[in-house]
Amino acid sequence: METAQVELSWIEQRVAPKAKVVALCRPKSDSLWALGRAQRLVRTRTAVLHNDADVWHWAFAVNDRLDSIASLGDGSVLAVGEHLSALFDGECWSTMQSGLKGCRRIWGAHLASANALTEEGLFYFDGRDWARVDLKGAGIFGHWVDGDCDPGGAGWIVGTHGTHSCMAAGSATTWRVDGCGSWYLYLIYVGHGSSVFAAGGDGLWRHDGTHWTNMDDDRDLSRLPLALSAVGPSPIVIATTERNLQRPTPEIEVLTPDGWQTVRAPEPLDVSHQALIEVDGRGRLLFARGSRVWVSSRLT
């Protein structure tokens, strides 16, 4: 099925001083955060970047590598690397040891209750220490790729196990097997009012409080979801049909309440860098490459 073309305007926002943007926070409000990395000789410096009035500022920096950043449910901020975690409680920044290798997603209700997905599995942060969650010991198996939670900390993680999707529901260190029926799951998002959406290779799924249903009438199995968000009760999915990771594509597809639409990106998207595209709480696309960040006009 052909998708409609939609024209978006893009505003470029440079990051100064110059740093390569390596991660965008999944925003659930107007507050936008990112990580910028600068390499000087053998030293790596990572800056926590905050967008204020469409200008990116260095909010905090460490002489180490940070991999992922999240704005938690209470507005606090948590950034995680293999050696350090950086924490913002709303007033000041601090650091602590982390030991989390290859962190790909962080979420949580507040700084004393947060989870992180890494190369080595699911971890829980109680405000003082990171502890690994023993999913296998609870009979929960999978290659986990995304997670999210509601303001109370109840959430989901999704991924694949063998040739099918896998899903678990829970919080902190207590989890149970769940499922929606998707063949492959890549993204999970908990929106306002605890509306929960999951995106996979066979469409968009919604949890109504008791069970999952598929919302996508155009279940194009060639689509690869890159980002998932919602504006109010309306989900937004960013996807691409270009599966060749070495060939950048100039277009992306976006699912809104009006159906699938084709959007031209400000620069060709390399789908091997999925963390560099997100949707903010106002329905705008965020696109980052190098030391530049673009923000689109609103989709809805």
PyMOL commands that set and color helices and strands:
alter all, ss='L'
color gray80, all
select helices_A, chain A and resi 136-138+192-194+274-276
alter helices_A, ss='H'
color red, helices_A
select strands_A, chain A and resi 4-5+10-14+20-24+32-40+43-52+55-62+68-71+77-80+84-88+93-97+105-110+113-118+121-125+130-132+143-149+155-161+164-171+174-178+185-190+196-200+203-207+212-214+224-231+234-240+249-256+259-269+277-279+284-289+292-298
alter strands_A, ss='S'
color yellow, strands_A
deselect
rebuild
show_as cartoon
